[in-house]
Each structure stands twice: as structure tokens, then as C-alpha cells.
């Protein structure tokens, strides 16, 4: 990403403090991209890769059509059963994500 280029996150989770601005500029702790019917795989990987480049530690893709959750890391997607935030002793099962 460069000057004048922005990524809009579908769902962002920020750890440790209350929001200080309406449009957040700090890096979120978790991002969840929700798959849309018009998304292309290459575009999704590029967007998720941009989040990783920004330093987002937990990046997920939620597919509401098939009720699948995947974690993005190092250029690829891995199916998972939960959003795992072991640092906070927390886990959100995929079934709860799609509730």
C-alpha cells in the first residue's frame, strides 16, 4: 500500500484501549474479511497480504455462504475451527462467528 491507497476492513478488533478517533489509523489486532459474491481470489489474497504487511497479527477470512473460517498467514489460507486468541485465553468458534 502506498500514499493515497487505503484498505477498508470489514471487521477489526483493537486490543488494549478505547478508540480515540472515528476513523482508526492504528493497526488492528484482528481483522476479519467477509467474503462477498463478487470477490476474486487473487484480490482477496492481495488485500489480506496488505493487512499482514501492516503488521496485523491475526487475519481471518469468513465465508458466510459455506460457513467456513480460514486464517491467513504468509500468503496462504488455512481452514480453522475458531478465531484463536490464546494471548488473551480466548477462542471464538466458527459456529459463533456465523450465528
ABEGO torsion letter per residue (X at the ends): XBBGBBBBBABBBBBGBBBABABBABBBABBBBBBBAABBAAAAAAAAAAAAAAGBABBBBBBAAAGBBBBBBGGBBBBBABBBBAAAGBBBBAAAAAX
